[in-house]
Amino acid sequence: MRGSRIAVGALVALALAAAAPAGGTGAHEPPSVVLVTHDCALREFICPPFAQAAHRTGTRARIVSLDARQDVAGTFALLAKQGHDLVIGDPEMASELAHVAERYPRTRFATIDIPVADARDRPPNVAVVEIRPSEAAYLAGWLAGRMERLRRGPDAVGVVGGFPIPPVDAFVVPFRAGALRAAPGARVATGYARSFTDPTACAAVAEREVAQGAGVLFDVAGGCGPGTLDVARDAGVWAIGVDRDRAGLGPHILTSVLKRYDRAFAMLMRQARDDRVPPGRTIVLGLRRGGTELGRISPRVPPPVLRELGAVRRSIVRGRIRVPGPS
């Protein structure tokens, strides 16, 4: 499909402040920021946070939600011609965004949530934000191991991933390290469902890990993950969610590992408002800068364990604990 003929399709107007942007004086016009992504019905980890950030910052914001028939590069090119203050690309569109950015050097682009190491050759008008979940995953692993020490029998936890790929192992590796720090010698069973969409595939892996004695199951499998969480509920063991706070699913949810896309988007929107989006800069968001954190923690966790968890968090932020990532 030719770029000039793209039906930019599901253009969703999100938020337009009636007054000055949050925290502003009224001297700045609200910036125009566009997010290009895939079907928002399948991207609930990215579309609602973008809307929340737009509302919070008083940004004129749109989501361009593309289906499989639409031209990603052509869409970026069309938006570049429209004069927006910032065009943000979905993590899966990083290569198309970089290609278009070379042709439109006066347009400011950003790619969110890709590893900084993968963005070294990006054009100078592209900012890169990496949301690094490893520190929060380590905390979740520590909490899982610590709660296992309160349970009778051998210490064992389980991880159910989608595929053995770096974005998944960015959660799995630090989770394992945290669990072993809290419960040295614990068994950490790791299985992959080979799916991000089929809950029955995750359920099968989770059932095997429960049969092996796991008292906590960590879901790292997107739309496949509800199968893991359901198995944990039915088996009477703890579950740890990912991406969204799963505490509302029931008392079996120990906590969740969250990437705070809303904070990353809000940061970029404020920079666009102040005309200071750092071209070519890489920004890493972890615990210290609020890019990742644990969701609500079960009220059944004893207060002494919560205090210990807080001490572990402070040690990570201060650099006293080195959190590993995928090799």
C-alpha positions in Angstrom: 0.0 0.0 0.0 1.4 3.4 -0.9 2.2 5.7 2.0 0.1 8.6 0.6 -3.0 6.3 0.4 -2.8 4.8 3.8 -6.1 4.6 5.7 -4.5 5.5 9.0 -7.4 3.7 10.3 -8.2 3.5 14.0 -7.0 6.9 14.9 -8.1 7.3 18.4 -8.1 10.8 20.0 -7.1 10.3 23.5 -6.7 13.5 25.6 -6.6 17.2 25.0 -6.2 19.4 28.1 -8.8 22.2 28.4 -6.2 24.3 30.3 -2.5 24.3 30.6 -0.6 21.0 30.6 -0.1 19.4 34.0 2.6 21.2 35.9 2.8 24.0 33.2 2.1 27.7 33.3 0.0 28.0 30.2 2.9 29.4 28.2 3.3 26.2 26.1 0.9 24.8 23.6 0.0 21.2 24.3 2.3 19.0 22.2 1.1 16.7 19.5 2.3 13.2 20.1 1.3 10.0 18.2 1.8 6.4 19.1 1.9 3.9 16.2 1.1 0.4 17.3 -0.7 -2.8 16.3 -4.3 -3.7 17.3 -4.9 -2.1 20.7 -7.2 -4.9 21.6 -4.1 -7.1 21.7 -1.8 -4.3 23.0 -3.4 -3.6 26.4 0.1 -3.2 27.9 0.8 -0.2 25.8 -2.3 1.6 24.6 -4.1 2.3 28.0 -0.8 3.6 29.5 -0.4 6.0 26.6 -3.9 7.3 27.2 -3.2 7.7 30.9 0.0 9.6 30.2 -1.7 11.9 27.7 -4.4 12.7 30.2 -1.9 13.3 33.0 0.3 15.6 30.9 -2.3 17.5 28.9 -1.0 16.2 25.6 -2.8 16.2 22.3 -2.4 12.5 21.6 -3.5 9.9 19.1 -3.0 6.2 18.7 -2.6 4.9 15.2 -3.6 1.3 15.5 -2.7 -0.7 12.4 -3.9 -4.0 11.3 -1.8 -6.6 9.3 -2.8 -5.1 6.0 -1.5 -1.6 6.6 2.0 -0.3 5.8 4.0 0.4 8.9 6.8 2.4 7.2 4.3 4.3 5.1 2.3 5.3 8.2 5.5 6.7 9.9 6.3 8.6 6.7 2.8 10.1 6.5 2.9 11.2 10.2 6.3 12.7 9.7 4.9 14.9 7.0 2.1 16.1 9.3 4.4 18.0 11.7 3.8 16.3 15.0 6.0 17.1 17.9 6.8 13.5 18.5 6.1 10.1 16.8 6.5 7.1 19.0 6.8 3.6 17.6 5.7 0.3 19.1 8.6 -1.9 20.2 8.0 -4.3 17.3 8.2 -1.4 14.8 11.7 -0.2 15.6 13.3 -1.1 12.3 10.6 0.6 10.2 10.8 3.6 12.4 14.6 3.9 12.1 14.3 3.6 8.3 11.8 6.4 8.0 13.6 8.6 10.5 16.6 8.7 8.2 14.4 10.2 5.5 12.8 12.8 7.8 15.6 14.2 9.9 13.5 17.2 11.1 10.9 15.0 12.7 11.5 13.7 16.3 10.8 10.0 16.8 11.1 7.7 19.8 11.2 4.0 20.2 10.0 2.6 23.5 11.0 -0.5 25.3 13.7 -2.0 23.1 17.2 -2.8 24.5 19.6 0.0 24.2 22.1 -2.4 22.8 19.8 -3.0 19.8 19.5 0.7 19.0 23.2 1.7 18.5 22.8 2.4 14.8 19.6 4.4 15.0 19.4 7.8 13.3 20.2 10.9 15.5 16.6 12.1 15.5 15.4 8.9 17.3 15.3 8.7 21.1 15.3 5.3 22.7 13.7 4.4 26.0 14.4 1.0 27.5 12.2 -0.2 30.4 14.3 -2.7 32.2 12.3 -5.2 34.3 15.2 -7.1 35.8 15.2 -5.3 39.1 11.5 -5.8 39.8 11.7 -9.4 38.6 14.5 -10.0 41.1 12.4 -8.6 43.9 9.5 -10.9 42.8 11.9 -13.8 42.9 13.2 -12.9 46.3 9.6 -12.6 47.6 8.7 -16.0 46.1 11.7 -17.7 47.7 11.1 -16.0 51.0 7.5 -17.1 51.1 8.6 -20.7 50.2 10.8 -20.7 53.3 7.6 -20.3 55.3 6.0 -23.3 53.7 6.6 -26.9 54.9 8.6 -29.1 52.6 11.4 -28.5 50.1 11.6 -24.9 48.6 10.5 -24.8 45.0 9.1 -22.2 42.6 8.1 -22.3 39.0 8.4 -20.0 36.0 6.1 -20.3 32.9 7.5 -18.3 30.0 6.1 -17.9 26.5 9.3 -18.6 24.5 13.0 -18.8 25.5 13.8 -15.4 24.0 15.7 -12.4 25.5 12.6 -10.3 26.3 11.2 -13.2 28.4 14.6 -14.2 29.9 14.9 -10.6 31.0 12.3 -11.6 33.6 13.3 -15.2 34.1 17.0 -14.8 34.9 16.7 -12.2 37.6 13.6 -13.9 39.1 15.7 -17.1 39.5 18.6 -15.1 41.1 16.3 -13.4 43.5 14.6 -16.7 44.5 17.9 -18.3 45.2 19.1 -15.4 47.3 16.1 -15.7 49.5 16.0 -19.5 49.5 19.5 -20.9 48.8 19.2 -24.4 47.3 15.6 -23.9 46.2 14.4 -25.7 43.0 13.5 -23.2 40.3 11.6 -25.0 37.6 11.5 -23.1 34.3 9.2 -24.1 31.4 8.1 -22.5 28.2 4.7 -22.9 26.7 5.8 -21.9 23.2 2.9 -19.5 23.0 2.0 -16.0 24.0 -1.7 -16.5 23.2 -2.9 -20.0 24.3 -3.8 -20.2 28.0 -4.1 -24.0 27.8 -0.4 -24.3 26.8 0.6 -22.3 29.8 -1.7 -24.3 32.0 0.0 -27.6 30.9 3.4 -26.3 31.9 2.1 -24.9 35.2 0.5 -28.2 36.1 3.8 -30.0 35.6 5.6 -27.5 37.8 3.0 -27.8 40.6 3.4 -31.5 40.4 7.1 -31.0 40.9 6.4 -29.1 44.2 6.3 -25.5 43.1 4.6 -23.3 45.7 4.8 -20.2 43.6 4.3 -19.8 39.8 5.6 -16.8 37.9 3.7 -16.0 34.6 5.9 -14.5 31.9 3.8 -15.3 28.8 1.4 -12.5 27.8 -2.0 -13.7 26.7 -1.0 -17.3 27.5 -0.4 -16.4 31.1 -4.0 -16.6 32.5 -3.6 -20.4 32.2 -0.7 -20.2 34.7 -2.7 -18.0 37.1 -5.7 -20.3 36.9 -3.6 -23.4 37.7 -2.1 -21.6 40.7 -5.6 -20.7 42.0 -6.9 -24.2 41.6 -3.8 -25.8 43.1 -3.8 -23.5 46.1 -0.3 -22.0 45.4 0.9 -18.5 44.9 1.0 -16.8 41.5 3.0 -13.8 40.3 1.6 -11.8 37.4 3.3 -9.8 34.7 2.7 -6.5 32.8 -0.5 -5.7 34.6 -1.4 -5.7 38.3 -3.2 -9.0 38.7 -4.2 -8.6 42.4 -7.8 -8.3 41.5 -7.9 -11.9 40.3 -7.9 -13.2 43.8 -6.0 -13.9 47.0 -3.7 -16.4 45.3 -1.8 -13.4 43.6 1.4 -12.8 45.5 2.3 -9.7 43.5 3.0 -8.7 39.8 6.0 -7.4 37.9 5.1 -4.2 36.2 6.6 -2.2 33.4 5.4 1.4 33.9 4.8 2.4 30.3 2.6 5.2 31.5 5.6 6.9 33.2 7.8 6.4 30.2 5.2 7.9 27.9 4.6 10.8 30.3 8.3 11.5 30.4 8.5 11.7 26.6 5.3 13.9 26.5 6.7 16.4 29.0 9.9 16.6 27.0 8.0 17.2 23.8 6.0 19.9 25.6 9.2 21.6 26.7 10.8 21.1 23.3 13.6 19.0 24.8 13.1 15.4 23.6 16.8 14.3 23.6 17.6 13.3 20.0 19.7 10.2 19.8 19.7 9.7 23.5 19.1 6.4 25.2 17.2 6.4 28.5 17.0 3.4 30.8 14.2 3.2 33.3 14.4 0.8 36.2 13.5 0.8 39.9 15.3 4.1 40.6 13.5 6.1 37.9 10.1 4.4 38.3 10.1 2.5 35.1 9.5 -0.9 36.8 8.1 -2.0 40.1 6.0 -4.6 41.9 2.3 -4.4 41.9 0.1 -4.8 45.0 1.5 -7.3 47.4 -0.8 -9.8 49.0 -1.9 -8.7 52.5 -1.2 -12.3 53.6 2.6 -11.5 53.4 3.8 -11.1 57.0 5.0 -7.6 57.9 8.6 -8.8 58.7 8.8 -10.2 55.2 7.6 -6.9 53.8 10.3 -5.0 55.7 13.0 -7.4 54.5 11.7 -6.9 50.9 12.0 -3.1 51.4 15.6 -3.6 52.5 16.4 -5.7 49.4 14.8 -3.0 47.2 17.0 -0.3 48.7 20.1 -2.4 48.3 19.3 -2.8 44.5 18.7 0.9 44.1 21.9 1.8 45.9 23.9 -0.7 43.8 24.7 -3.1 46.6 23.0 -6.0 44.9 23.9 -6.6 41.3 20.9 -7.9 39.4 21.8 -10.3 36.5 20.1 -10.1 33.1 19.9 -12.5 30.2 23.2 -13.6 28.7 
